[in-house]
Amino acid sequence: MTFGQTWSDGNYTICDFTIMPDNSVLILDGMTGKIFRFGDGELLEIYDYDLNPDYLPHKIACDTFGNIYLVAAKHNCLITIDTNGEIHFSNFNDFDLASVSEFAADENNRVAVSLYDSEIGDTKTHILNITGETATSVNSVAGTIADTFICSPAHMKDLDDELEYREIGHRLRIELFNLNLDSVFDVTLSSDNWILGTVCYGKNGNEYIFKLVEVDDDNNYYNSLVFVDTHGGMISRYAIPAYGTLKSFNGVLYLFSQMQTEIQISEAVSLLEQIE
């Protein structure tokens, strides 16, 4: 899908996008607070809830029923827009929502927000209940949310490594949680390179999709997309393009890229170059 006609005047700031249950696309404009809905390559509807400049939404998600959720930096609140267009605001007092890096929602009036936590020196995901006027924290775990999976990696030092305090190695243990914080997958990935980190982009059939960040002994860095079976075997590996943003919804991986006069959203795998 390629959309250009709406942004030709350059008066929009695209913050985030999400895929609805009917495969239409919602694109959030952070400058106006408007939500643009596209389907079959054309603009279907513009939702204008008069949110800016009072709320400044910058993250968007939806659940399987089609309810829309927003993270709003100003006034530190979470916004729910139900399928009838009714708006519900939940204020949040525990931390600054402006620093949220990833956002997801499920059909149980819960959202998950990921942001850097200085106490653990890594990203942490918080599960929030937003049914009341004040959002409450239900639980949290170290890791990053993508699609409906929270990916929590842990470096494993090589057995023959003589350095006592090395924090990285050639193996990485990855545990995946759902929004109930139930463990749904636990695997160890191995590589000839030093593994720096990973994030899970969901599940495609019986395979899990991970972004793997690595460096070799000559300080060459690699960002690759790997498909992993349920036993931890790497089925295929792809080079991630330098442009665009990867996001997954319902097991489909999308590449979002924004040019000066148009934006493109495509299923990513067809655009990626497979690495032998």
C-alpha positions as CSV (number, residue, x, y, z in Angstrom):
1,M,0.0,0.0,0.0
2,T,1.3,3.4,-1.0
3,F,-0.3,6.6,0.3
4,G,0.8,10.0,-0.9
5,Q,-2.1,12.3,-1.6
6,T,-2.8,13.2,2.0
7,W,0.8,14.2,2.9
8,S,1.7,16.1,-0.3
9,D,1.4,19.5,1.5
10,G,3.9,18.4,4.2
11,N,1.7,19.5,7.1
12,Y,1.6,16.2,9.0
13,T,3.9,14.4,11.4
14,I,3.4,10.7,11.3
15,C,4.0,9.2,14.7
16,D,2.8,5.6,14.6
17,F,0.6,3.1,12.8
18,T,-1.4,0.0,13.5
19,I,-3.3,-2.7,11.6
20,M,-7.0,-3.2,12.3
21,P,-8.7,-6.6,12.4
22,D,-10.1,-6.0,8.9
23,N,-6.5,-5.3,7.7
24,S,-7.2,-1.6,7.2
25,V,-4.4,0.7,8.4
26,L,-4.6,3.4,11.1
27,I,-2.0,6.1,10.8
28,L,-1.6,8.6,13.7
29,D,-0.6,12.2,13.0
30,G,1.1,13.7,16.0
31,M,0.7,17.3,14.8
32,T,-3.1,17.4,14.6
33,G,-4.1,14.3,16.6
34,K,-6.0,13.0,13.6
35,I,-6.2,9.3,12.7
36,F,-6.2,8.4,9.0
37,R,-7.7,5.0,8.1
38,F,-6.6,3.4,4.8
39,G,-7.7,0.3,3.0
40,D,-7.1,-1.1,-0.5
41,G,-4.6,1.6,-1.2
42,E,-7.0,4.5,-0.6
43,L,-8.1,6.8,2.2
44,L,-11.3,5.5,3.8
45,E,-11.9,7.9,6.7
46,I,-10.3,10.6,8.9
47,Y,-11.0,10.5,12.6
48,D,-10.7,13.9,14.3
49,Y,-11.3,13.7,18.0
50,D,-9.8,17.2,18.7
51,L,-7.0,15.7,20.8
52,N,-4.3,18.3,20.0
53,P,-2.9,20.4,21.4
54,D,-4.4,19.2,24.7
55,Y,-3.2,15.6,24.7
56,L,-0.5,15.1,22.0
57,P,-1.0,11.4,21.2
58,H,2.1,9.7,19.9
59,K,1.5,5.9,20.0
60,I,-1.5,3.9,18.7
61,A,-2.7,0.3,19.0
62,C,-5.9,-1.7,18.5
63,D,-7.3,-4.9,19.8
64,T,-9.0,-7.8,18.0
65,F,-12.4,-6.1,18.5
66,G,-11.4,-2.9,16.7
67,N,-11.1,-0.7,19.8
68,I,-8.4,2.0,19.4
69,Y,-5.8,2.9,22.1
70,L,-3.6,5.9,22.3
71,V,-0.7,7.0,24.4
72,A,-0.8,10.8,25.0
73,A,2.2,12.6,26.3
74,K,0.6,15.7,27.5
75,H,-1.3,15.2,30.8
76,N,0.2,11.7,30.8
77,C,-2.9,9.7,29.9
78,L,-4.1,6.7,27.9
79,I,-7.0,7.1,25.6
80,T,-9.5,4.4,24.5
81,I,-11.8,4.9,21.5
82,D,-14.4,2.1,21.3
83,T,-16.0,0.9,18.1
84,N,-18.9,3.3,18.7
85,G,-16.5,6.3,18.7
86,E,-16.9,6.9,22.5
87,I,-13.7,8.2,24.1
88,H,-12.4,7.2,27.6
89,F,-9.4,8.9,29.3
90,S,-7.3,7.2,32.0
91,N,-4.7,9.3,33.7
92,F,-1.4,7.7,34.7
93,N,0.8,8.8,37.6
94,D,3.6,6.2,37.9
95,F,6.0,7.3,35.1
96,D,6.3,9.6,32.1
97,L,4.4,8.1,29.1
98,A,6.3,10.4,26.7
99,S,9.2,8.0,26.9
100,V,7.2,4.9,25.8
101,S,9.0,3.2,22.9
102,E,6.5,0.4,22.1
103,F,2.8,0.0,22.7
104,A,0.3,-2.9,22.4
105,A,-3.2,-3.7,23.5
106,D,-5.5,-6.8,24.0
107,E,-9.2,-7.3,24.3
108,N,-9.2,-7.3,28.1
109,N,-8.9,-3.5,28.6
110,R,-5.2,-3.9,29.2
111,V,-2.3,-2.2,27.4
112,A,1.4,-2.9,27.4
113,V,4.0,-0.1,27.3
114,S,7.7,-0.6,26.9
115,L,10.3,2.0,28.0
116,Y,13.9,2.2,29.2
117,D,14.3,1.6,33.0
118,S,17.4,3.2,34.4
119,E,17.3,0.9,37.5
120,I,17.8,-2.2,35.5
121,G,19.7,-0.5,32.6
122,D,17.4,-2.1,30.0
123,T,13.9,-1.9,28.6
124,K,11.0,-2.9,30.8
125,T,7.4,-3.6,29.8
126,H,4.5,-2.7,32.1
127,I,1.0,-4.1,31.9
128,L,-1.7,-1.5,32.7
129,N,-5.4,-1.7,33.4
130,I,-7.2,1.3,31.9
131,T,-10.8,0.6,32.8
132,G,-10.9,3.4,35.4
133,E,-10.3,7.1,35.4
134,T,-6.8,6.3,36.6
135,A,-4.7,3.6,34.9
136,T,-3.1,1.1,37.3
137,S,-0.1,-1.0,36.8
138,V,-0.9,-4.7,36.9
139,N,2.6,-6.2,36.5
140,S,5.9,-5.7,34.7
141,V,8.8,-7.7,33.3
142,A,12.2,-6.9,31.8
143,G,11.8,-7.0,28.0
144,T,10.1,-5.3,25.0
145,I,6.6,-5.7,23.7
146,A,6.0,-6.3,19.9
147,D,2.7,-7.6,18.5
148,T,1.4,-9.4,21.6
149,F,4.7,-10.9,22.7
150,I,7.0,-9.5,25.4
151,C,10.6,-10.5,24.5
152,S,12.9,-10.9,27.5
153,P,16.5,-11.8,26.5
154,A,19.4,-12.9,28.7
155,H,23.0,-13.1,27.6
156,M,24.8,-16.3,28.2
157,K,28.6,-16.2,28.6
158,D,30.5,-18.8,26.5
159,L,31.6,-21.7,28.5
160,D,35.3,-21.3,27.4
161,D,35.3,-17.5,27.9
162,E,38.2,-16.6,30.2
163,L,36.9,-13.1,30.9
164,E,35.0,-13.2,34.2
165,Y,32.7,-10.2,33.7
166,R,31.9,-10.3,29.9
167,E,28.2,-9.6,29.5
168,I,27.7,-10.9,26.0
169,G,28.5,-14.1,24.2
170,H,27.6,-16.3,21.2
171,R,24.5,-17.5,22.9
172,L,21.3,-15.7,23.9
173,R,18.5,-17.1,25.9
174,I,15.1,-15.7,25.0
175,E,11.9,-16.0,26.9
176,L,8.6,-14.8,25.5
177,F,5.6,-13.8,27.6
178,N,2.0,-12.9,26.7
179,L,0.1,-10.0,28.3
180,N,-0.8,-12.3,31.2
181,L,3.0,-12.6,31.7
182,D,2.6,-16.4,31.1
183,S,5.8,-17.8,29.5
184,V,4.9,-19.0,26.0
185,F,8.3,-19.8,24.5
186,D,11.8,-20.3,25.8
187,V,14.7,-20.8,23.5
188,T,18.5,-20.3,23.2
189,L,19.9,-18.9,20.0
190,S,23.5,-19.4,19.0
191,S,25.7,-17.5,16.5
192,D,29.3,-17.3,15.3
193,N,29.1,-13.6,16.0
194,W,28.7,-11.8,19.4
195,I,25.0,-11.4,20.0
196,L,24.2,-7.9,21.4
197,G,20.4,-8.1,21.6
198,T,17.1,-9.1,20.1
199,V,13.4,-8.3,19.9
200,C,10.5,-10.6,18.8
201,Y,8.3,-9.6,16.0
202,G,5.6,-12.2,16.6
203,K,4.8,-15.6,15.3
204,N,4.3,-16.7,11.7
205,G,2.7,-20.1,11.6
206,N,5.0,-22.3,13.7
207,E,8.0,-20.0,13.4
208,Y,8.9,-17.1,15.6
209,I,10.4,-13.9,14.1
210,F,13.3,-12.2,15.8
211,K,15.5,-9.2,15.0
212,L,19.1,-10.1,15.9
213,V,21.8,-7.5,16.5
214,E,25.3,-8.9,16.3
215,V,29.0,-7.9,16.0
216,D,31.9,-9.9,14.7
217,D,35.5,-10.0,15.9
218,D,36.3,-7.2,13.4
219,N,33.7,-4.9,14.8
220,N,31.3,-5.3,11.9
221,Y,27.7,-4.9,13.0
222,Y,24.8,-6.9,11.6
223,N,21.0,-6.4,11.9
224,S,19.2,-9.4,10.6
225,L,15.7,-10.9,10.8
226,V,15.7,-14.6,11.7
227,F,12.9,-17.1,11.6
228,V,13.2,-19.7,14.4
229,D,11.4,-23.0,14.8
230,T,10.0,-24.2,18.1
231,H,13.2,-26.0,18.9
232,G,15.4,-22.9,18.4
233,G,16.7,-23.8,15.0
234,M,17.2,-20.8,12.6
235,I,15.1,-21.6,9.5
236,S,16.0,-18.5,7.5
237,R,17.8,-15.2,7.9
238,Y,17.2,-11.9,6.1
239,A,19.1,-8.6,6.0
240,I,17.0,-5.7,7.5
241,P,16.9,-2.6,5.3
242,A,18.5,0.6,6.6
243,Y,15.3,2.6,5.9
244,G,11.8,2.1,7.5
245,T,10.3,0.7,10.6
246,L,9.4,-3.0,11.2
247,K,6.2,-3.8,13.0
248,S,4.2,-7.1,13.3
249,F,0.5,-7.6,13.7
250,N,-1.3,-11.0,13.9
251,G,1.8,-12.8,12.7
252,V,2.4,-10.6,9.6
253,L,5.5,-8.4,9.5
254,Y,5.2,-4.9,7.9
255,L,7.8,-2.4,6.8
256,F,6.7,1.2,7.3
257,S,8.7,3.9,5.4
258,Q,8.0,7.6,5.0
259,M,9.3,9.7,2.2
260,Q,8.8,13.5,1.7
261,T,5.5,13.2,-0.1
262,E,4.3,9.6,0.6
263,I,4.4,6.8,3.0
264,Q,4.5,3.1,2.2
265,I,3.4,0.1,4.2
266,S,4.3,-3.3,2.8
267,E,4.6,-6.9,4.0
268,A,8.2,-7.0,4.9
269,V,9.4,-10.5,4.0
270,S,8.8,-10.0,0.2
271,L,11.1,-7.0,0.3
272,L,13.9,-8.5,2.4
273,E,17.1,-10.1,1.0
274,Q,17.7,-13.6,2.3
275,I,21.1,-14.2,3.7
276,E,22.7,-17.5,2.9
